[in-house]
Amino acid sequence: MTEVVVATRNRGKLAEIGAILRIPGLKLIALGDWHGAPVTDETGATFRDNAVLKAIDAARVTGRPAVADDSGLCVDALAGAPGLLSARYGGPGLDDVGRYELLLRAMLDVPESQRSARFVCAAALAVPDGEVHTAYGELPGAIAMSPSGAGGFGYDPVFFLPEMDCTLAELPEEVKNEISHRAAALRAIAPRVRALAAGQAGI
C-alpha cells in the first residue's frame, strides 16, 4: 500500500476525499492523526497558494506524499466573500452553523435573482522531494434563502443548486462526490496519485 497524507483535520473533508480518490493500493492518512502535525499558516493570496503551502508542509513533516486542498465559497453579492476566509468567516468562535447563519444575515436583503455563488477548490499533491502538482475545480450555484438538508458540512445546507432544485446538503453523498468542486479538482489530480500508488517513478 502507498500511504498518502491528507492535509486536514476535518473528518468530513477526509471522508469526502477518500470517497473520491478510490484508487487501488492507496491508503489515505489524516495529517491530524500524525504526531507533531503542523498547522500551516494559510498566508497565500489564492486558493492554489494555500493548497500548495499545506501539501508541502505535510509532505515535509511526514516524509510521505501529501494531498491538500483549499476550498471556499465565493458569493457575487458580497464581492467574492467569504472566499479565502470561508473556514474562518466570522472569527474563531463560530462553528459551521454559525458561519452559514452569519452569511444568511449578510444576504438578508439580497433577492433570489442576485444570490449567485460558487464553490471553488484548488488541490495540490506534493512529494517530499519538493515536486508539486495542482488542479482546480468549481461548482456554480446560489445562496438559499434558508438552510436545508442534513448532509455534507460547512456551507452545504445553504448552497442551492438550481438545476437539481435542492441544496448540496440534500444530495446523496455519492451524487455530491460526482459533481462537487472538490471532486473536480481531485479527479484532475488523481492520475498523479494513481501513478504514486502504482509505484511509478515521478509524478
Rosetta silent file (secondary structure, phi, psi, omega in degrees, C-alpha in Angstrom):
SEQUENCE: MTEVVVATRNRGKLAEIGAILRIPGLKLIALGDWHGAPVTDETGATFRDNAVLKAIDAARVTGRPAVADDSGLCVDALAGAPGLLSARYGGPGLDDVGRYELLLRAMLDVPESQRSARFVCAAALAVPDGEVHTAYGELPGAIAMSPSGAGGFGYDPVFFLPEMDCTLAELPEEVKNEISHRAAALRAIAPRVRALAAGQAGI
SCORE:     score description
SCORE:     0.000 S_00000001
   1 L     0.000  139.319  173.933    0.000    0.000    0.000 S_00000001
   2 E   -96.743  122.507 -179.677    1.132    3.541   -0.771 S_00000001
   3 E   -90.301  127.498  175.533    0.429    5.924    2.090 S_00000001
   4 E  -123.944  129.439 -179.176   -0.611    9.443    1.156 S_00000001
   5 E   -85.214  134.819  173.147   -1.253   12.053    3.813 S_00000001
   6 E  -101.199  118.572 -172.943   -4.334   14.236    3.508 S_00000001
   7 L   -79.162   74.623  178.174   -3.521   17.637    4.979 S_00000001
   8 L  -154.209  155.313  169.418   -6.695   18.136    7.005 S_00000001
   9 L  -112.508    2.088 -177.596   -8.131   17.781   10.484 S_00000001
  10 L   -89.391  111.910 -176.300  -11.668   17.955    9.122 S_00000001
  11 H   -66.257  -32.826  176.933  -13.193   14.464    9.245 S_00000001
  12 H   -63.762  -42.597  179.511  -15.922   15.399    6.811 S_00000001
  13 H   -67.863  -40.429  178.726  -13.371   16.525    4.274 S_00000001
  14 H   -59.689  -45.053  179.790  -11.219   13.417    4.816 S_00000001
  15 H   -63.227  -39.613 -179.513  -14.210   11.154    4.186 S_00000001
  16 H   -66.483  -44.295  179.200  -15.134   13.099    1.056 S_00000001
  17 H   -64.558  -39.815  177.975  -11.605   12.962   -0.334 S_00000001
  18 H   -63.119  -37.007  179.229  -11.410    9.248    0.445 S_00000001
  19 H   -69.518  -31.620 -178.999  -14.661    8.617   -1.412 S_00000001
  20 H   -80.601  -42.456 -177.839  -13.403   10.495   -4.468 S_00000001
  21 L   -93.536   64.673  176.664   -9.872    9.048   -4.521 S_00000001
  22 L   -88.122   89.124 -174.508  -10.791    5.372   -4.564 S_00000001
  23 L  -121.252  125.493  178.582   -7.516    4.113   -6.007 S_00000001
  24 L   -56.367  136.754  178.602   -6.246    0.522   -5.604 S_00000001
  25 L    83.205    5.740 -177.296   -3.095    0.355   -3.498 S_00000001
  26 E  -109.507  130.998  173.763   -3.743    3.756   -1.902 S_00000001
  27 E  -121.029  120.630  179.585   -4.104    4.352    1.844 S_00000001
  28 E   -94.048  134.734  179.227   -5.064    7.851    2.975 S_00000001
  29 E  -122.241  132.364  178.440   -3.895    9.079    6.370 S_00000001
  30 E   -75.017  132.618  176.962   -5.202   12.230    8.026 S_00000001
  31 H   -60.054  -32.203  179.571   -2.499   14.716    8.915 S_00000001
  32 H   -62.273  -19.389  178.347   -4.427   15.418   12.113 S_00000001
  33 H   -89.020   -2.205 -176.470   -3.588   11.860   13.272 S_00000001
  34 L   -90.003  128.654  178.897    0.134   12.483   12.822 S_00000001
  35 L   -62.537  129.025  179.803    2.149   13.267   15.956 S_00000001
  36 L    75.085   21.004 -178.925    3.541   16.778   15.733 S_00000001
  37 L   -60.867  137.244 -178.426    1.457   17.608   12.664 S_00000001
  38 L   -77.086  152.470  168.341    1.929   21.222   11.598 S_00000001
  39 L  -105.958  105.021 -173.167   -0.801   23.829   11.470 S_00000001
  40 L   -74.311  131.844  172.351    0.036   25.670    8.272 S_00000001
  41 L   -73.006  116.493 -177.436   -0.388   29.415    8.192 S_00000001
  42 L   -84.676   78.602 -174.262   -2.655   29.977    5.190 S_00000001
  43 L   -98.203    3.707 -177.791   -0.926   33.141    4.046 S_00000001
  44 L   -68.052  157.500  179.533   -1.384   32.608    0.305 S_00000001
  45 L   -87.308  -10.657 -178.471   -3.106   35.139   -1.910 S_00000001
  46 L  -138.576  166.443  174.582   -5.100   32.439   -3.729 S_00000001
  47 H   -59.802  -40.462  179.218   -6.703   29.063   -3.036 S_00000001
  48 H   -60.733  -45.465  179.942   -3.894   27.452   -5.025 S_00000001
  49 H   -55.158  -47.231 -176.766   -1.232   29.156   -2.898 S_00000001
  50 H   -68.383  -38.272  177.769   -2.770   27.842    0.307 S_00000001
  51 H   -62.098  -42.276  179.321   -3.233   24.307   -1.026 S_00000001
  52 H   -64.645  -44.342  178.762    0.438   24.209   -2.044 S_00000001
  53 H   -57.317  -46.032 -177.484    1.578   25.526    1.342 S_00000001
  54 H   -68.239  -41.492 -179.376   -0.409   22.848    3.173 S_00000001
  55 H   -66.174  -42.924  179.947    0.686   19.995    0.903 S_00000001
  56 H   -64.166  -43.851  177.967    4.378   20.918    1.115 S_00000001
  57 H   -59.364  -46.032 -177.697    4.241   21.220    4.910 S_00000001
  58 H   -64.681  -42.531  179.393    2.526   17.842    5.246 S_00000001
  59 H   -65.994  -38.880 -178.934    4.980   16.094    2.909 S_00000001
  60 H   -65.733  -44.839 -175.334    7.972   17.649    4.684 S_00000001
  61 H   -74.416  -38.325 -175.019    6.872   16.658    8.181 S_00000001
  62 H   -92.625  -18.614 -175.783    5.634   13.139    7.390 S_00000001
  63 L    71.263   17.674 -179.789    8.100   12.174    4.687 S_00000001
  64 L  -124.794  158.513  172.445    5.182   10.934    2.600 S_00000001
  65 L   -57.704  148.360 -177.416    3.342   12.275   -0.433 S_00000001
  66 E  -137.175  139.527  173.848    0.605   14.660    0.649 S_00000001
  67 E  -110.269  134.534  175.956   -2.651   15.886   -0.821 S_00000001
  68 E  -137.897  155.075  172.493   -4.124   19.177    0.309 S_00000001
  69 E  -137.583  155.741  169.860   -6.934   21.351   -0.845 S_00000001
  70 E  -128.874  121.402 -173.484   -8.067   24.853   -0.156 S_00000001
  71 E  -126.012  157.885  177.827  -11.715   25.421   -0.790 S_00000001
  72 E  -166.392  168.656  178.997  -14.106   28.258   -0.310 S_00000001
  73 E  -107.837  125.929 -179.736  -17.413   29.850   -1.091 S_00000001
  74 E  -115.769  116.215 -176.069  -17.415   32.950   -3.277 S_00000001
  75 E  -106.493  122.443 -174.503  -20.634   34.970   -3.237 S_00000001
  76 H   -61.257  -41.886 -177.526  -21.083   37.520   -6.017 S_00000001
  77 H   -67.826  -16.382  178.374  -23.298   39.884   -3.988 S_00000001
  78 H  -107.975   24.813  178.290  -20.577   40.013   -1.310 S_00000001
  79 L    57.258   36.733  177.049  -17.782   40.803   -3.788 S_00000001
  80 L    91.450   -6.023  177.226  -16.477   37.233   -3.595 S_00000001
  81 L   -72.417  157.367   -2.147  -16.624   36.897    0.195 S_00000001
  82 E   -74.267  -15.021  171.701  -16.169   34.852    2.286 S_00000001
  83 H    53.526 -127.546 -177.667  -13.655   33.478   -0.257 S_00000001
  84 H   -60.908  -21.001 -178.416  -10.280   32.621    1.248 S_00000001
  85 H   -95.451   14.289 -174.299  -11.734   33.249    4.708 S_00000001
  86 H   -53.596  -44.104 -177.373  -14.609   30.762    4.291 S_00000001
  87 H   -76.405  -12.330 -177.685  -13.402   28.440    7.063 S_00000001
  88 H  -121.834   12.549 -177.702  -12.744   31.393    9.387 S_00000001
  89 L   -57.964  126.471  179.429  -15.683   33.599    8.428 S_00000001
  90 L    85.806   -3.856  177.998  -16.966   35.474   11.468 S_00000001
  91 L   100.276  171.159 -173.221  -13.985   34.564   13.616 S_00000001
  92 L   -69.932  -13.643 -177.184  -12.811   31.506   15.574 S_00000001
  93 L   -80.380   -6.609 -175.976  -15.875   31.377   17.840 S_00000001
  94 L   -99.683  142.632  170.622  -18.250   30.162   15.115 S_00000001
  95 L   -95.383 -171.795 -177.991  -18.947   26.602   14.023 S_00000001
  96 H   -56.527  -45.411 -178.687  -20.333   25.590   10.617 S_00000001
  97 H   -64.341  -43.417  178.663  -23.883   26.557   11.572 S_00000001
  98 H   -60.458  -38.083 -179.749  -22.761   29.885   12.986 S_00000001
  99 H   -69.578  -44.060 -178.700  -20.869   30.701    9.799 S_00000001
 100 H   -74.307  -26.979  173.991  -23.704   29.953    7.416 S_00000001
 101 H   -67.518  -38.127  175.239  -26.177   31.774    9.646 S_00000001
 102 H   -62.420  -41.931  178.129  -23.874   34.810    9.547 S_00000001
 103 H   -61.586  -44.530  179.960  -23.775   34.516    5.761 S_00000001
 104 H   -62.843  -36.889  177.014  -27.564   34.372    5.553 S_00000001
 105 H   -65.864  -38.758  178.051  -27.822   37.515    7.681 S_00000001
 106 H   -65.849  -24.929 -177.979  -25.370   39.285    5.374 S_00000001
 107 L  -100.272    8.845 -170.795  -27.583   38.251    2.428 S_00000001
 108 L   -52.852  -40.771 -176.084  -30.880   39.124    4.109 S_00000001
 109 L   -98.429    9.794 -179.326  -31.823   41.912    1.676 S_00000001
 110 L   -91.350  121.749 -178.463  -30.418   40.270   -1.463 S_00000001
 111 L   -68.512  160.789 -177.132  -33.186   38.996   -3.801 S_00000001
 112 H   -55.943  -35.314 -176.828  -33.130   35.459   -5.166 S_00000001
 113 H   -69.323  -12.011 -176.438  -32.131   36.698   -8.629 S_00000001
 114 H  -121.178   25.014 -175.581  -28.899   38.175   -7.236 S_00000001
 115 L  -105.453   24.892 -178.711  -27.735   35.373   -4.923 S_00000001
 116 E   -62.874  145.621 -178.132  -25.339   33.661   -7.342 S_00000001
 117 E  -156.563  171.881  176.019  -22.300   31.988   -5.803 S_00000001
 118 E  -151.800  142.050  168.509  -19.750   29.295   -6.486 S_00000001
 119 E   -88.975  135.858  176.615  -17.721   26.815   -4.519 S_00000001
 120 E  -126.559  152.485 -179.663  -14.104   26.667   -5.658 S_00000001
 121 E  -146.015  130.465  168.522  -11.347   24.219   -4.816 S_00000001
 122 E  -111.101  129.011  178.386   -7.635   24.109   -5.523 S_00000001
 123 E  -112.499  145.466  178.610   -5.972   20.737   -4.881 S_00000001
 124 E  -134.537  141.604  173.015   -2.246   20.126   -4.543 S_00000001
 125 E  -119.663  121.965  179.209   -0.139   16.966   -4.475 S_00000001
 126 E  -123.486  142.749  173.913    3.355   17.305   -3.030 S_00000001
 127 L  -113.643  157.363 -173.230    6.080   14.712   -2.596 S_00000001
 128 L   -57.590  -23.570  179.547    8.939   15.007   -0.111 S_00000001
 129 L   -78.383   -1.255  174.333   11.492   15.839   -2.830 S_00000001
 130 L   105.334   -8.624  179.609    9.617   19.077   -3.486 S_00000001
 131 L   -70.792  136.828 -176.537    7.685   18.237   -6.645 S_00000001
 132 E  -136.138  138.608  172.931    4.172   19.727   -6.621 S_00000001
 133 E  -128.399  146.819 -177.885    1.175   19.437   -8.924 S_00000001
 134 E  -132.240  160.707  176.651   -2.073   21.376   -8.683 S_00000001
 135 E  -151.354  164.419 -173.050   -5.588   21.299  -10.102 S_00000001
 136 E  -134.958  143.226  175.771   -8.733   23.432   -9.856 S_00000001
 137 E  -140.059  155.479 -177.286  -12.463   22.750   -9.625 S_00000001
 138 E  -146.798  144.554  175.806  -15.584   24.887   -9.420 S_00000001
 139 E  -132.554  113.026  179.366  -19.301   24.351   -8.726 S_00000001
 140 E   -80.368  152.350  178.126  -21.746   27.157   -9.570 S_00000001
 141 E  -174.427 -147.841 -179.161  -24.929   27.694   -7.595 S_00000001
 142 E  -152.831  161.424  176.949  -26.710   30.225   -5.393 S_00000001
 143 E   -87.459  123.542 -179.328  -27.222   31.052   -1.738 S_00000001
 144 L   -68.071  161.449  177.512  -30.519   29.666   -0.468 S_00000001
 145 L   -74.729  -25.142  178.750  -32.940   31.821    1.497 S_00000001
 146 L  -154.639  157.340 -177.734  -32.737   29.358    4.409 S_00000001
 147 L   -70.308  151.126  177.679  -30.763   26.195    5.233 S_00000001
 148 L  -155.737  138.036  177.824  -31.996   22.778    4.141 S_00000001
 149 L   101.570  148.815 -177.134  -30.580   19.263    4.326 S_00000001
 150 L  -112.591    1.076 -178.211  -28.587   17.297    6.870 S_00000001
 151 L   -90.718  179.261  175.727  -25.753   16.021    4.684 S_00000001
 152 L    66.009 -155.369  178.920  -22.337   17.407    3.880 S_00000001
 153 L  -160.369  177.836  178.128  -20.643   20.008    6.034 S_00000001
 154 L    63.364 -129.230 -176.599  -19.696   23.668    6.040 S_00000001
 155 L   -89.024    6.103 -175.971  -21.927   25.826    3.846 S_00000001
 156 H   -51.794  -39.556 -177.560  -23.581   22.858    2.095 S_00000001
 157 H   -67.520  -15.845 -179.521  -27.036   23.472    3.689 S_00000001
 158 H  -114.662    8.316  178.733  -27.264   26.972    2.188 S_00000001
 159 E   -99.759  106.888 -173.391  -25.684   26.273   -1.208 S_00000001
 160 E   -93.476  135.599  178.092  -28.550   25.838   -3.662 S_00000001
 161 E  -107.822  100.376 -175.287  -28.196   24.002   -6.975 S_00000001
 162 L   -55.774  -39.649 -176.365  -30.883   25.380   -9.335 S_00000001
 163 L   -69.554  -18.359  178.878  -30.576   22.555  -11.847 S_00000001
 164 L  -109.736   -6.461  178.344  -31.253   19.996   -9.085 S_00000001
 165 L    55.519   42.455  177.918  -33.713   22.121   -7.105 S_00000001
 166 E  -160.550  167.980  174.805  -32.008   21.313   -3.793 S_00000001
 167 E   -85.573  166.361  178.129  -29.080   22.305   -1.626 S_00000001
 168 H   -62.262  -31.063 -179.619  -25.768   20.483   -1.643 S_00000001
 169 H   -73.299  -13.269  179.457  -26.652   19.123    1.818 S_00000001
 170 H   -93.090   -8.100 -179.076  -29.764   17.441    0.400 S_00000001
 171 L   -80.580  145.512  169.117  -27.871   15.404   -2.181 S_00000001
 172 L   -58.677  146.669 -176.250  -26.869   11.792   -1.561 S_00000001
 173 H   -55.127  -40.102 -176.946  -23.171   11.623   -0.755 S_00000001
 174 H   -67.175  -30.288  177.104  -22.368    9.690   -3.926 S_00000001
 175 H   -73.255  -45.487  177.666  -24.009   12.377   -6.072 S_00000001
 176 H   -56.407  -41.832 -177.593  -22.211   15.194   -4.281 S_00000001
 177 H   -72.133   -7.690  173.436  -18.910   13.378   -4.800 S_00000001
 178 H   -90.222  -34.225 -169.627  -19.593   13.307   -8.524 S_00000001
 179 H  -110.052  -11.116 -170.657  -20.376   16.991   -9.029 S_00000001
 180 L   -68.154  159.864  175.145  -18.590   18.920   -6.275 S_00000001
 181 H   -58.957  -38.874  180.000  -15.813   21.447   -6.753 S_00000001
 182 H   -68.565  -39.135  178.059  -13.546   19.214   -4.669 S_00000001
 183 H   -61.570  -42.727 -179.694  -14.397   16.206   -6.817 S_00000001
 184 H   -62.410  -44.194 -179.146  -13.491   18.114   -9.978 S_00000001
 185 H   -67.658  -42.863 -177.885  -10.127   19.219   -8.573 S_00000001
 186 H   -70.684  -35.262  176.145   -9.264   15.805   -7.149 S_00000001
 187 H   -62.555  -35.975 -179.780  -10.277   13.962  -10.319 S_00000001
 188 H   -68.177  -29.849 -178.397   -7.905   16.220  -12.222 S_00000001
 189 H   -96.684   -9.126 -176.091   -5.045   15.337   -9.897 S_00000001
 190 H   -57.108  -38.292  178.856   -5.986   11.656   -9.471 S_00000001
 191 H   -58.349  -33.401  177.154   -3.754   10.365  -12.327 S_00000001
 192 H   -67.709  -42.608  179.012   -0.731   11.688  -10.414 S_00000001
 193 H   -66.340  -39.570 -179.981   -1.894    9.966   -7.225 S_00000001
 194 H   -63.537  -37.041  177.313   -2.613    6.775   -9.161 S_00000001
 195 H   -63.193  -39.785  177.008    0.940    6.812  -10.530 S_00000001
 196 H   -63.342  -46.367 -178.379    2.271    7.002   -6.953 S_00000001
 197 H   -63.207  -29.639  179.312    0.067    4.110   -5.841 S_00000001
 198 L   -84.296   -1.908  177.968    1.300    2.064   -8.793 S_00000001
 199 L    76.174   21.375  179.511    4.908    2.708   -7.759 S_00000001
 200 L   -77.737  144.246  179.413    5.786    4.614  -10.901 S_00000001
 201 L   -70.119  134.059  177.750    8.799    6.877  -10.745 S_00000001
 202 L    75.139  164.304  177.001    7.957   10.541  -10.595 S_00000001
 203 L  -129.763    0.000    0.000    4.521   12.110  -10.581 S_00000001
